[in-house]
Amino acid sequence: MPIYLTIAQIVLSVALIVVLALQVKGGGLGGIFGQADGVYRTRRGVEKTLFQVTIVLSVLFIILSIVIVRVSAA
């Protein structure tokens, strides 16, 4: 298996962890115990960008994982 695929997957996973850690949830502790949010919020600005980056990084990570499995099986 080529080492560059493994390095790319490590970089993607670290980037995904960072982006997920930067996201802020406004639900507080009530969401943990099943209390519903009373206010519907839309994502705007940086929050929306972080959400979109999270989706892109997740898709890339999954695709790269499948490629690594295919390459290592061959």
Secondary structure as GFF3:
##gff-version 3
##sequence-region A 1 74
A	DSSP	alpha_helix	3	22	.	.	.	ID=ss1
A	DSSP	three_ten_helix	28	31	.	.	.	ID=ss2
A	DSSP	alpha_helix	46	73	.	.	.	ID=ss3
###
